[in-house]
Amino acid sequence: MKAYKRMGLTLRSLPGRIWRAIIPVALFLWGMWSLPYALLNPDHALIPGDLGDARFNNYVLEHFHQYVGGGVESFWDAPFMHPEENVIARSDNLLGTAPIYDAFRRLGWDRENAFQLWILVLFALNYWGAFVALRGWRTGPVVAACGAFIYAFGIHQIGHLSHVQVFPRFMLPIALMAWWRVLEGGRARWWYLTALATAYQFWCGIYLGFILTYGLLVLTVAHLVVHRGGPWL
């Protein structure tokens, strides 16, 4: 009888566990289908953006692929703005996510298709990065999935379609979550995670790295105001 009751409790709790596992995956698939994949068109004929940033970002990624494959001698000294040197350092170098593009190129995809797949992967990484961070903030899986959906596929993303260099921001919420754990008196591993996530975000995009730095500062001040206060305020 006790065994039956234990089995009954397990069966009654199973649907909730299943839903908590299904909802994050379902929202992810819905988001990928409704925004980034739809932008590419069913026949993969379209690339988000314009002939400015989109073309330049594709060029930087292809330049990285050529450099890794030995096609060019220097990554930083790209063959434009001659005779200036170190020209790649004057903009987002995308080094944090360029290996993803390089992997697709090595698998046989052409430049445009590899660029499209790179964009799809960034949407996916943004979703799961935000989901992991929100779970680290001790939110439930359903709430975390909803927050991650907004972060990765929200309407604000439409305004950035012409600037895909700001898409690699999956480490930003992880760094904020880790720093919040530090402010809460967490272990040293949260210091390490904050440093690694922040450094990697800079490699993904220098502008996003600076924005993350400002976010960490704001989070620190907010934590002091809420939990400690002081006459100096």
N, CA and C of each residue as an Amber inpcrd file, in Angstrom:
protein
   699
   0.8270000  -1.2010000   0.0000000   0.0000000   0.0000000   0.0000000
   0.8650000   1.2560000   0.0000000   1.9090000   1.2570000   0.8400000
   2.8110000   2.4010000   0.8900000   3.5270000   2.5720000  -0.4420000
   3.9090000   1.4040000  -1.0180000   4.5800000   1.4760000  -2.3160000
   3.6390000   2.0580000  -3.3660000   2.3650000   1.6680000  -3.2970000
   1.3820000   2.1910000  -4.2490000   1.2050000   3.6940000  -4.0730000
   1.1610000   4.1570000  -2.8080000   1.0160000   5.5840000  -2.5540000
   2.2270000   6.3510000  -3.0690000   3.4040000   5.7580000  -2.8200000
   4.6080000   6.4290000  -3.3190000   4.5640000   6.5190000  -4.8420000
   4.0900000   5.4530000  -5.4940000   3.9780000   5.4650000  -6.9480000
   2.9400000   6.4860000  -7.3970000   1.8490000   6.5840000  -6.6550000
   0.8140000   7.5470000  -6.9960000   1.3150000   8.9740000  -6.8940000
   2.0830000   9.2830000  -5.8420000   2.6520000  10.6180000  -5.7050000
   3.6060000  10.9200000  -6.8470000   4.3810000   9.9100000  -7.2350000
   5.3230000  10.1130000  -8.3380000   4.5890000  10.3790000  -9.6390000
   3.5130000   9.6110000  -9.8890000   2.7600000   9.7970000 -11.1180000
   2.0600000  11.1480000 -11.1390000   1.5530000  11.5840000  -9.9890000
   0.8760000  12.8730000  -9.9530000   1.8480000  14.0260000 -10.1580000
   3.0790000  13.8480000  -9.7320000   4.0670000  14.9200000  -9.8970000
   4.7430000  14.8810000 -11.2580000   4.5890000  13.7700000 -11.9830000
   5.2690000  13.6350000 -13.2680000   4.8070000  14.6450000 -14.3030000
   3.5030000  14.8960000 -14.4850000   3.0900000  15.8700000 -15.5000000
   3.7160000  17.2440000 -15.3130000   3.7910000  17.7150000 -14.0570000
   4.4060000  19.0100000 -13.8030000   5.8630000  19.0370000 -14.2080000
   6.5700000  17.9760000 -13.9120000   7.9790000  17.9080000 -14.2870000
   8.1410000  17.8790000 -15.7980000   7.2430000  17.1510000 -16.4470000
   7.3170000  17.0780000 -17.9060000   7.0790000  18.4530000 -18.5210000
   6.0610000  19.1660000 -18.0200000   5.7800000  20.4870000 -18.5570000
   6.9350000  21.4430000 -18.3100000   7.5450000  21.3500000 -17.1580000
   8.6720000  22.2400000 -16.8600000   9.8650000  21.9530000 -17.7530000
   9.9400000  20.7360000 -18.2870000  11.0080000  20.4060000 -19.2290000
  10.6210000  20.7430000 -20.6620000   9.3300000  20.6060000 -20.9840000
   8.8780000  20.8210000 -22.3550000   8.7980000  22.3040000 -22.6980000
   8.2950000  23.1120000 -21.7710000   8.0510000  24.5250000 -22.0770000
   9.3090000  25.2610000 -22.5280000  10.4660000  25.1200000 -21.8490000
  11.6690000  25.8120000 -22.3510000  12.0450000  25.4060000 -23.7690000
  11.9450000  24.1120000 -24.0740000  12.2860000  23.6450000 -25.4200000
  11.2520000  24.1350000 -26.4320000   9.9730000  24.0980000 -26.0540000
   8.9130000  24.5330000 -26.9700000   9.0410000  26.0200000 -27.2930000
   9.3080000  26.8400000 -26.2780000   9.4750000  28.2700000 -26.5210000
  10.7040000  28.5430000 -27.3830000  11.7530000  27.7680000 -27.1690000
  12.9560000  27.9250000 -27.9850000  12.6650000  27.6170000 -29.4540000
  12.0040000  26.4940000 -29.7110000  11.6920000  26.1120000 -31.0910000
  10.7430000  27.1080000 -31.7420000   9.7660000  27.5690000 -30.9810000
   8.8290000  28.5630000 -31.5120000   9.5580000  29.8510000 -31.8630000
  10.4330000  30.2930000 -30.9640000  11.1780000  31.5180000 -31.2240000
  12.0910000  31.4010000 -32.4240000  12.7850000  30.2790000 -32.5530000
  13.6870000  30.0920000 -33.6880000  12.9140000  30.0710000 -35.0060000
  11.7370000  29.4890000 -34.9960000  10.9460000  29.3960000 -36.2210000
  10.2980000  30.7390000 -36.5690000   9.8240000  31.4700000 -35.5610000
   9.0390000  32.6750000 -35.8180000   9.8870000  33.8930000 -36.1290000
  11.1460000  33.9350000 -35.6830000  11.9480000  35.1270000 -35.9460000
  13.1590000  34.8530000 -36.8350000  14.2330000  34.2540000 -36.3400000
  15.4210000  34.1660000 -37.2010000  15.2310000  33.2990000 -38.4390000
  14.6060000  32.1240000 -38.2680000  14.4450000  31.2470000 -39.4250000
  13.5030000  31.8620000 -40.4530000  12.4560000  32.5270000 -39.9700000
  11.5200000  33.1690000 -40.8950000  12.1900000  34.2980000 -41.6690000
  13.1470000  34.9760000 -41.0400000  13.8360000  36.0720000 -41.7180000
  14.6620000  35.5860000 -42.9040000  15.1430000  34.3550000 -42.8180000
  15.9910000  33.8270000 -43.8830000  15.1970000  33.3560000 -45.0880000
  13.8790000  33.2440000 -44.9230000  13.0070000  32.7410000 -45.9850000
  13.1080000  31.2080000 -46.0310000  12.0370000  30.5260000 -46.4270000
  12.0910000  29.0570000 -46.4760000  13.1970000  28.5050000 -47.3640000
  13.5510000  29.2360000 -48.4290000  14.6090000  28.7440000 -49.3090000
  15.9820000  29.3220000 -48.9640000  16.0710000  29.9620000 -47.7840000
  17.3440000  30.5130000 -47.3000000  17.9420000  31.5240000 -48.2820000
  17.0810000  32.3390000 -48.8750000  17.5390000  33.2810000 -49.8940000
  17.8290000  34.6650000 -49.3380000  17.4800000  34.9150000 -48.0740000
  17.6080000  36.2540000 -47.5190000  18.6280000  36.2880000 -46.3880000
  19.2210000  37.4610000 -46.2010000  20.1420000  37.7120000 -45.0940000
  19.6570000  38.9620000 -44.3750000  19.4520000  38.9110000 -43.0550000
  18.9950000  40.1000000 -42.3280000  20.0100000  41.2340000 -42.4400000
  19.4860000  42.4560000 -42.5190000  20.3730000  43.6070000 -42.5410000
  20.4060000  44.2980000 -43.8850000  21.4370000  45.1170000 -44.0630000
  21.5830000  45.8870000 -45.2890000  22.9410000  45.5970000 -45.9120000
  23.3060000  46.4220000 -46.8830000  24.5900000  46.2330000 -47.5550000
  25.7470000  46.8600000 -46.7820000  25.4540000  47.4320000 -45.6160000
  26.5020000  48.0240000 -44.7960000  27.0420000  47.0520000 -43.7730000
  26.4100000  47.0300000 -42.5920000  26.9100000  46.1990000 -41.4970000
  26.8680000  44.7140000 -41.8280000  25.7890000  44.2650000 -42.4640000
  25.6770000  42.8300000 -42.7590000  26.8140000  42.3700000 -43.6610000
  27.0880000  43.1420000 -44.6910000  28.1680000  42.7640000 -45.6070000
  29.5210000  42.8280000 -44.8990000  29.7260000  43.8580000 -44.0850000
  31.0090000  43.9790000 -43.3920000  31.2090000  42.8370000 -42.4010000
  30.1640000  42.4940000 -41.6430000  30.2830000  41.3940000 -40.6840000
  30.5700000  40.0760000 -41.3890000  29.9090000  39.8570000 -42.5190000
  30.1910000  38.6530000 -43.2950000  31.6330000  38.6600000 -43.7840000
  32.1230000  39.8330000 -44.1670000  33.5120000  39.9410000 -44.6130000
  34.4800000  39.6070000 -43.4800000  34.2260000  40.1510000 -42.2830000
  35.1180000  39.8910000 -41.1460000  35.1560000  38.4030000 -40.8210000
  33.9950000  37.7580000 -40.8260000  33.9410000  36.3290000 -40.5380000
  34.6600000  35.5200000 -41.6120000  34.4590000  35.8950000 -42.8610000
  35.1390000  35.1880000 -43.9450000  36.6450000  35.4390000 -43.8920000
  37.0330000  36.6430000 -43.5180000  38.4560000  36.9590000 -43.3770000
  39.0810000  36.0940000 -42.2860000  38.3460000  35.8770000 -41.1850000
  38.8310000  34.9850000 -40.1270000  38.9910000  33.5690000 -40.6550000
  38.0100000  33.1090000 -41.4160000  38.0810000  31.7610000 -41.9900000
  39.2900000  31.6260000 -42.9090000  39.5290000  32.6230000 -43.7170000
  40.6840000  32.5800000 -44.6090000  41.9900000  32.6130000 -43.8230000
  42.0080000  33.3670000 -42.7360000  43.2230000  33.4470000 -41.9120000
  43.5130000  32.1090000 -41.2360000  42.4870000  31.4840000 -40.6680000
  42.6730000  30.1870000 -40.0100000  43.1150000  29.1370000 -41.0200000
  42.5950000  29.2140000 -42.2220000  42.9560000  28.2440000 -43.2510000
  44.2540000  28.5520000 -43.9680000  44.9220000  29.6340000 -43.5910000
  46.1930000  29.9790000 -44.2180000  46.0600000  30.7690000 -45.4970000
  44.8660000  31.2720000 -45.7820000  44.6680000  32.0210000 -47.0120000
  45.1960000  33.4370000 -46.9610000  45.2700000  34.0110000 -45.7520000
  45.8320000  35.3530000 -45.5710000  46.8490000  35.2900000 -44.4450000
  47.8140000  36.2050000 -44.4700000  48.9030000  36.1580000 -43.5010000
  48.5310000  36.7700000 -42.1600000  47.7170000  37.8040000 -42.1590000
  47.4060000  38.5200000 -40.9220000  45.9070000  38.7070000 -40.7930000
  45.3910000  38.4450000 -39.6050000  43.9730000  38.6900000 -39.3680000
  43.7040000  40.1730000 -39.1710000  44.5510000  40.8530000 -38.4180000
  44.3050000  42.2440000 -38.0650000  44.5340000  43.1940000 -39.2330000
  45.4480000  42.8640000 -40.1140000  45.7530000  43.7260000 -41.2580000
  44.9610000  43.2650000 -42.4790000  43.6730000  43.5410000 -42.4630000
  42.8300000  43.1690000 -43.6020000  43.1500000  44.0710000 -44.7970000
  42.9380000  43.5750000 -46.0140000  43.3180000  44.3320000 -47.2110000
  42.3120000  45.4180000 -47.5970000  42.0820000  46.3640000 -46.7020000
  41.3040000  47.5460000 -47.0570000  41.8340000  48.7290000 -46.2450000
  41.4350000  49.9350000 -46.6140000  41.9460000  51.1760000 -46.0250000
  43.4710000  51.2510000 -46.1510000  43.9750000  50.7320000 -47.2620000
  45.4240000  50.7670000 -47.5050000  45.9170000  52.2210000 -47.5340000
  47.0640000  52.5400000 -46.9210000  48.0580000  51.6280000 -46.3240000
  47.9200000  51.4760000 -44.8130000  46.7460000  51.7780000 -44.2520000
  46.5610000  51.6570000 -42.8120000  46.7160000  50.2060000 -42.3710000
  47.2250000  50.0250000 -41.1550000  47.3990000  48.6960000 -40.5820000
  46.4450000  48.5050000 -39.4020000  46.2910000  47.2560000 -39.0040000
  45.4840000  46.9160000 -37.8260000  44.0330000  47.4110000 -37.9660000
  43.5010000  47.3390000 -39.1650000  42.1880000  47.9260000 -39.4260000
  41.0490000  47.1160000 -38.7950000  41.2170000  45.8150000 -38.6300000
  40.1600000  45.0070000 -38.0120000  39.9270000  45.4380000 -36.5710000
  40.9800000  45.9060000 -35.9010000  40.8570000  46.3260000 -34.5030000
  40.0320000  47.5950000 -34.3510000  39.7090000  48.2580000 -35.4350000
  38.9460000  49.4960000 -35.3580000  37.4400000  49.2540000 -35.3380000
  37.0310000  48.0280000 -35.3580000  35.6160000  47.7030000 -35.3000000
  35.4510000  46.3880000 -34.5430000  34.2330000  45.8770000 -34.4940000
  34.0020000  44.5730000 -33.8620000  34.7060000  43.4930000 -34.6610000
  35.5800000  42.7410000 -33.9780000  36.3260000  41.6890000 -34.6830000
  35.6180000  40.3430000 -34.6730000  34.5900000  40.1860000 -33.8200000
  33.7610000  38.9750000 -33.7910000  34.5570000  37.7070000 -33.4900000
  35.7130000  37.8460000 -32.8590000  36.5570000  36.6800000 -32.6110000
  35.9010000  35.6620000 -31.6810000  35.0080000  36.1170000 -30.8180000
  34.3790000  35.1890000 -29.8890000  33.4830000  34.1670000 -30.5590000
  32.8930000  34.5470000 -31.6910000  31.9680000  33.6390000 -32.3800000
  32.4100000  33.3070000 -33.7970000  33.5020000  33.8850000 -34.2550000
  33.9960000  33.5730000 -35.6020000  34.2890000  32.0870000 -35.8080000
  34.7600000  31.3440000 -34.7790000  34.9610000  29.9010000 -34.9850000
  33.6900000  29.1560000 -35.3780000  32.5220000  29.6630000 -34.9860000
  31.2650000  29.0310000 -35.3940000  31.0990000  29.1430000 -36.9050000
  31.3320000  30.3280000 -37.4240000  31.2720000  30.5350000 -38.8720000
  32.3090000  29.6740000 -39.5750000  33.5120000  29.6430000 -39.0340000
  34.5790000  28.8490000 -39.6380000  34.2000000  27.3710000 -39.7010000
  33.5320000  26.8860000 -38.6530000  33.1200000  25.4770000 -38.6380000
  32.1360000  25.1820000 -39.7690000  31.1760000  26.0740000 -39.9860000
  30.2170000  25.8670000 -41.0770000  30.9000000  25.9260000 -42.4380000
  31.8790000  26.8070000 -42.5900000  32.6000000  26.8860000 -43.8630000
  33.3740000  25.6000000 -44.1220000  33.9580000  25.0530000 -43.0820000
  34.7250000  23.8170000 -43.2390000  33.8190000  22.6200000 -43.5250000
  32.5570000  22.7340000 -43.1100000  31.5980000  21.6700000 -43.3960000
  31.0430000  21.7510000 -44.8140000  31.4720000  22.7620000 -45.5640000
  31.0810000  22.8350000 -46.9640000  30.0830000  23.9080000 -47.3320000
  29.6000000  24.6850000 -46.3630000  28.6520000  25.7450000 -46.6770000
  29.3850000  26.9170000 -47.3200000  28.6940000  27.6360000 -48.1970000
  29.3130000  28.8080000 -48.8130000  29.2540000  29.9970000 -47.8570000
  29.7700000  31.1290000 -48.2930000  29.8860000  32.2810000 -47.4040000
  28.5330000  32.7540000 -46.8830000  27.5730000  32.8750000 -47.7750000
  26.2740000  33.4080000 -47.3770000  25.5230000  32.4390000 -46.4640000
  25.5150000  31.1620000 -46.8120000  24.8240000  30.1770000 -45.9710000
  25.4900000  30.0330000 -44.6130000  26.8100000  30.0680000 -44.5690000
  27.5200000  29.9950000 -43.2910000  27.1960000  31.2100000 -42.4340000
  27.0520000  32.3680000 -43.0630000  26.6720000  33.5800000 -42.3410000
  25.2640000  33.4530000 -41.7780000  24.3460000  32.9020000 -42.5580000
  22.9840000  32.6810000 -42.0760000  22.9650000  31.7160000 -40.8930000
  23.7080000  30.6330000 -40.9970000  23.7600000  29.6560000 -39.9100000
  24.4020000  30.2590000 -38.6700000  25.3980000  31.0930000 -38.8600000
  26.0220000  31.7950000 -37.7320000  24.9860000  32.6310000 -36.9890000
  24.1270000  33.3240000 -37.7290000  23.0740000  34.1280000 -37.1100000
  22.1020000  33.2430000 -36.3370000  21.7100000  32.1150000 -36.9120000
  20.7990000  31.2000000 -36.2220000  21.4040000  30.6930000 -34.9200000
  22.6740000  30.3470000 -34.9490000  23.3420000  29.8540000 -33.7430000
  23.3770000  30.9380000 -32.6720000  23.5710000  32.1840000 -33.0630000
  23.6050000  33.2730000 -32.0870000  22.2590000  33.4390000 -31.4000000
  21.1800000  33.3420000 -32.1540000  19.8530000  33.3950000 -31.5330000
  19.6980000  32.2700000 -30.5170000  20.1400000  31.0830000 -30.8850000
  20.0320000  29.9370000 -29.9790000  20.8770000  30.1480000 -28.7250000
  22.0980000  30.6220000 -28.8960000  22.9720000  30.8540000 -27.7480000
  22.4160000  31.9500000 -26.8450000  21.8250000  32.9790000 -27.4310000
  21.2270000  34.0380000 -26.6160000  20.0920000  33.4950000 -25.7610000
  19.2880000  32.6260000 -26.3460000  18.1680000  32.0540000 -25.5910000
  18.6720000  31.2130000 -24.4300000  19.5510000  30.2800000 -24.7180000
  19.9870000  29.3720000 -23.6670000  20.9170000  30.0540000 -22.6720000
  21.6700000  31.0610000 -23.1080000  22.4710000  31.8270000 -22.1620000
  21.6000000  32.5590000 -21.1660000  20.5270000  33.1910000 -21.6570000
  19.5970000  33.8740000 -20.7620000  18.8620000  32.8830000 -19.8720000
  18.5060000  31.7300000 -20.4190000  17.8080000  30.7180000 -19.6210000
  18.6790000  30.2380000 -18.4650000  19.9380000  29.9390000 -18.7540000
  20.8570000  29.4850000 -17.7040000  21.0390000  30.5710000 -16.6510000
  21.1660000  31.8280000 -17.0930000  21.3560000  32.9230000 -16.1460000
  20.1340000  33.1030000 -15.2490000  18.9480000  33.0540000 -15.8270000
  17.7350000  33.2140000 -15.0320000  17.5400000  32.0540000 -14.0720000
  17.9190000  30.8670000 -14.4730000  17.8710000  29.7370000 -13.5460000
  18.8650000  29.9530000 -12.4140000  20.0250000  30.5600000 -12.7410000
  20.9960000  30.8900000 -11.7100000  20.4970000  31.9400000 -10.7450000
  19.5430000  32.7460000 -11.1930000  18.8990000  33.7240000 -10.3230000
  17.7750000  33.0830000  -9.5090000  17.7370000  31.7670000  -9.5460000
  16.7950000  30.9570000  -8.7590000  15.3420000  31.1670000  -9.1980000
  15.1300000  31.3880000 -10.4740000  13.7720000  31.4190000 -11.0050000
  13.3910000  30.0300000 -11.4960000  12.1030000  29.7730000 -11.5880000
  11.6370000  28.4900000 -12.0810000  11.9000000  28.3370000 -13.5680000
  11.8520000  27.1160000 -14.0790000  12.1500000  26.8900000 -15.5000000
  11.1780000  27.5740000 -16.4410000   9.9030000  27.6630000 -16.0700000
   8.9250000  28.3100000 -16.9430000   9.1800000  29.8140000 -17.0060000
   9.3940000  30.4320000 -15.8490000   9.6960000  31.8660000 -15.8160000
  11.0010000  32.1470000 -16.5510000  11.9960000  31.2950000 -16.3390000
  13.2820000  31.4700000 -17.0180000  13.1220000  31.3460000 -18.5280000
  12.2910000  30.4090000 -18.9690000  12.0650000  30.2370000 -20.4050000
  11.3680000  31.4520000 -21.0050000  10.4010000  32.0070000 -20.2940000
   9.7080000  33.2050000 -20.7940000  10.6650000  34.3890000 -20.8810000
  11.4910000  34.5630000 -19.8470000  12.4690000  35.6400000 -19.8800000
  13.4870000  35.4550000 -20.9870000  13.9410000  34.2240000 -21.1840000
  14.9020000  33.9420000 -22.2500000  14.2850000  34.1740000 -23.6210000
  13.0030000  33.8560000 -23.7610000  12.3100000  34.0830000 -25.0350000
  12.2830000  35.5670000 -25.3720000  11.9580000  36.3880000 -24.3800000
  11.9310000  37.8370000 -24.6080000  13.3300000  38.3520000 -24.9250000
  14.3160000  37.8480000 -24.2070000  15.6920000  38.3060000 -24.4070000
  16.2060000  37.9630000 -25.8010000  15.8970000  36.7830000 -26.2810000
  16.4430000  36.3220000 -27.5600000  15.5710000  36.6640000 -28.7560000
  14.2450000  36.6620000 -28.5700000  13.3480000  36.8080000 -29.7160000
  12.3760000  37.9680000 -29.5760000  12.5710000  38.8430000 -28.6000000
  11.6460000  39.9420000 -28.3710000  11.6190000  40.9420000 -29.5110000
  10.6370000  41.8310000 -29.4630000  10.4560000  42.7940000 -30.5430000
  11.6410000  43.7400000 -30.6640000  12.3820000  43.9210000 -29.5690000
  13.5520000  44.7980000 -29.6300000  14.6020000  44.2620000 -30.6040000
  14.5650000  42.9540000 -30.8640000  15.5280000  42.3790000 -31.7920000
  15.3260000  42.8810000 -33.2190000  14.0890000  43.2470000 -33.5490000
  13.8180000  43.7240000 -34.9040000  14.6240000  44.9830000 -35.2030000
  14.8160000  45.8190000 -34.1830000  15.5850000  47.0320000 -34.3810000
  17.0640000  46.7990000 -34.5860000  17.5340000  45.5820000 -34.2920000
  18.9570000  45.2740000 -34.4330000  19.2500000  44.4030000 -35.6510000
  18.2690000  44.1740000 -36.4910000  18.4750000  43.2640000 -37.6150000
  19.5310000  43.7760000 -38.5880000  19.7100000  45.0830000 -38.6240000
  20.7280000  45.6440000 -39.5160000  22.1030000  45.7020000 -38.8630000
  22.1880000  45.2500000 -37.6190000  23.4550000  45.3280000 -36.8850000
  23.6930000  43.9920000 -36.1760000  23.9580000  42.9600000 -36.9530000
  24.0910000  41.6240000 -36.3660000  25.3280000  41.4960000 -35.4870000
  26.2150000  42.5000000 -35.4940000  27.3700000  42.4350000 -34.6110000
  26.9710000  42.5490000 -33.1410000  25.7260000  42.9790000 -32.8690000
  25.2700000  43.0460000 -31.4820000  24.4720000  41.7990000 -31.1020000
  24.3910000  40.8090000 -31.9740000  23.6830000  39.5770000 -31.6490000
  24.4420000  38.6820000 -30.6710000  25.7700000  38.6070000 -30.7180000
  26.4720000  37.6930000 -29.7870000  26.5090000  38.2520000 -28.3690000
  25.4160000  38.1180000 -27.6480000  25.3300000  38.6690000 -26.2910000
  24.8740000  37.6180000 -25.2870000  25.2100000  36.3920000 -25.5620000
  24.7620000  35.3030000 -24.6970000  25.5220000  35.2490000 -23.3810000
  26.7280000  35.8470000 -23.3170000  27.4760000  35.8450000 -22.0670000
  27.0800000  36.9950000 -21.1550000  26.3710000  37.9680000 -21.6780000
  25.9960000  39.1340000 -20.8830000  25.1240000  38.7630000 -19.6840000
  24.0160000  38.0430000 -19.8520000  23.2180000  37.6810000 -18.6730000
  23.9450000  36.7430000 -17.7260000  24.8150000  35.8910000 -18.2490000
  25.5690000  34.9890000 -17.3770000  26.5200000  35.7820000 -16.4960000
  27.1810000  36.7910000 -17.0670000  28.0880000  37.6280000 -16.2810000
  27.3270000  38.3960000 -15.2060000  26.1620000  38.9260000 -15.5410000
  25.3620000  39.6540000 -14.5550000  24.8970000  38.7350000 -13.4350000
  24.4730000  37.5290000 -13.7970000  24.0400000  36.5750000 -12.7730000
  25.1960000  36.1980000 -11.8580000  26.3660000  35.9340000 -12.4480000
  27.5230000  35.5440000 -11.6450000  27.9400000  36.6690000 -10.7080000
  27.9100000  37.9110000 -11.2030000  28.2870000  39.0430000 -10.3490000
  27.2700000  39.2590000  -9.2360000  25.9990000  39.0090000  -9.5210000
  24.9860000  39.0880000  -8.4720000  25.2660000  38.0630000  -7.3850000
  25.6930000  36.8720000  -7.7890000  26.0640000  35.8570000  -6.8060000
  27.2560000  36.3280000  -5.9720000  28.1970000  37.0240000  -6.6020000
  29.3370000  37.5760000  -5.8570000  28.8510000  38.5870000  -4.8270000
  27.9540000  39.4820000  -5.2290000  27.4300000  40.4910000  -4.3130000
  26.6460000  39.8690000  -3.1710000  26.0850000  38.6920000  -3.4170000
  25.3520000  37.9890000  -2.3720000  26.2710000  37.1870000  -1.4610000
  27.5730000  37.3010000  -1.6790000  28.5260000  36.5780000  -0.8440000
  28.8420000  35.1900000  -1.3410000  28.7420000  34.9860000  -2.6490000
  28.9950000  33.6710000  -3.2210000  30.4540000  33.2710000  -3.1790000
  30.7090000  32.0560000  -3.5840000  32.0610000  31.5180000  -3.5460000
  32.9290000  32.1240000  -4.6440000  34.2170000  31.7720000  -4.5840000
  35.1880000  32.3400000  -5.5270000  34.8710000  31.9640000  -6.9670000
  34.1930000  30.8400000  -7.1670000  33.9080000  30.4200000  -8.5420000
  33.0550000  31.4360000  -9.2760000  32.2350000  32.2050000  -8.5520000
  31.4180000  33.2200000  -9.1970000  32.2640000  34.4090000  -9.6410000
  33.3330000  34.7010000  -8.9020000  34.2930000  35.7050000  -9.3550000
  34.9070000  35.2670000 -10.6850000  35.3380000  34.0180000 -10.7230000
  35.9710000  33.4980000 -11.9370000  35.0020000  33.5230000 -13.1180000
  33.7600000  33.1190000 -12.8630000  32.7760000  33.0950000 -13.9400000
  32.4820000  34.5070000 -14.4440000  32.3930000  35.4640000 -13.5230000
  32.1750000  36.8540000 -13.9350000  33.3000000  37.3460000 -14.8280000
  34.5330000  37.0740000 -14.4110000  35.6910000  37.5240000 -15.1900000
  35.7350000  36.8550000 -16.5610000  35.5140000  35.5430000 -16.5900000
  35.5620000  34.8230000 -17.8610000  34.4370000  35.2590000 -18.7980000
  33.2250000  35.3990000 -18.2510000  32.0880000  35.7930000 -19.0790000
  32.2670000  37.2100000 -19.6190000  32.7810000  38.1070000 -18.7860000
  32.9980000  39.4840000 -19.2320000  34.0690000  39.5460000 -20.3090000
  35.1750000  38.8420000 -20.0900000  36.2490000  38.8320000 -21.0880000
  35.7620000  38.2370000 -22.4040000  35.0110000  37.1500000 -22.3110000
  34.5190000  36.5200000 -23.5400000  33.5280000  37.4200000 -24.2630000
  32.7190000  38.1610000 -23.4880000  31.7780000  39.0750000 -24.1260000
  32.5080000  40.1710000 -24.8950000  33.6410000  40.6280000 -24.3650000
  34.4520000  41.6020000 -25.0930000  34.9430000  41.0130000 -26.4150000
  35.3290000  39.7380000 -26.4010000  35.7850000  39.1050000 -27.6370000
  34.6330000  38.9070000 -28.6190000  33.4290000  38.7370000 -28.1020000
  32.2660000  38.6140000 -28.9900000  31.9220000  39.9500000 -29.6400000
  32.0950000  41.0290000 -28.9050000  31.8060000  42.3680000 -29.4220000
  32.2470000  43.4010000 -28.4190000  33.1380000  44.2830000 -28.8290000
  33.7230000  45.2150000 -27.8730000  32.6780000  46.1880000 -27.3290000
  31.7150000  46.5820000 -28.1670000  30.6760000  47.4900000 -27.6870000
  29.8200000  46.8170000 -26.6220000  29.4560000  45.5820000 -26.8640000
  28.6720000  44.8380000 -25.8800000  29.4710000  44.6100000 -24.6090000
  30.7760000  44.4550000 -24.7440000  31.6130000  44.3020000 -23.5640000
  31.5690000  45.5280000 -22.6770000  31.6280000  46.7120000 -23.2860000
  31.5480000  47.9440000 -22.5030000  30.1640000  48.1190000 -21.8920000
  29.1270000  47.7700000 -22.6440000  27.7730000  47.8440000 -22.0970000
  27.6330000  46.9170000 -20.9000000  28.2120000  45.7290000 -20.9880000
  28.1860000  44.8000000 -19.8660000  28.9010000  45.3910000 -18.6650000
  30.0220000  46.0570000 -18.8840000  30.7530000  46.6780000 -17.7820000
  29.8890000  47.7100000 -17.0710000  29.1770000  48.5230000 -17.8480000
  28.2650000  49.4890000 -17.2330000  27.1540000  48.7810000 -16.4660000
  26.6610000  47.6830000 -17.0180000  25.6230000  46.9270000 -16.3290000
  26.0940000  46.3610000 -15.0030000  27.3230000  45.8780000 -14.9650000
  27.8820000  45.3690000 -13.7140000  28.0020000  46.4830000 -12.6860000
  28.3800000  47.6750000 -13.1370000  28.4830000  48.8180000 -12.2260000
  27.1160000  49.2020000 -11.6780000  26.1080000  49.2520000 -12.5480000
  24.7510000  49.5860000 -12.1090000  24.2300000  48.5370000 -11.1340000
  24.4870000  47.2680000 -11.4160000  24.0500000  46.2040000 -10.5190000
  24.7090000  46.3360000  -9.1550000  25.9730000  46.7150000  -9.1280000
  26.6820000  46.8910000  -7.8620000  26.0690000  48.0260000  -7.0530000
  25.8310000  49.1590000  -7.6980000  25.2400000  50.3060000  -7.0030000
  23.8410000  49.9680000  -6.5020000  23.0410000  49.3020000  -7.3400000
  21.6850000  48.9330000  -6.9380000  21.7040000  47.9960000  -5.7380000
  22.6500000  47.0700000  -5.7260000  22.7460000  46.1410000  -4.6040000
  23.0970000  46.8830000  -3.3170000  24.0030000  47.8520000  -3.4060000
  24.3710000  48.6350000  -2.2310000  23.1970000  49.4590000  -1.7240000
  22.4160000  50.0120000  -2.6400000  21.2740000  50.8310000  -2.2500000
  20.2100000  49.9860000  -1.5630000  19.9180000  48.8290000  -2.1220000
  18.8240000  48.0050000  -1.6080000  19.2050000  47.3090000  -0.3090000
  20.4320000  46.8080000  -0.2340000  20.7910000  45.9450000   0.8850000
  21.6300000  46.6230000   1.9590000  22.2270000  47.7690000   1.6540000
  23.0920000  48.3920000   2.6550000  22.7500000  49.8560000   2.8810000
  22.5020000  50.5880000   1.8280000  22.1850000  51.9970000   1.9730000
  23.3580000  52.7870000   2.5130000  23.0780000  53.9560000   3.1070000
  24.1270000  54.7650000   3.6980000  23.8590000  56.2420000   3.4970000
  24.3740000  57.0920000   4.3910000  24.1300000  58.5280000   4.2840000
  24.7710000  59.1570000   3.0590000  25.7890000  58.4480000   2.4930000
  26.4710000  59.0010000   1.3290000  25.5800000  59.0430000   0.1080000
  24.4130000  58.3450000   0.1570000  23.4730000  58.3750000  -0.9510000
  22.7010000  59.7010000  -0.9710000
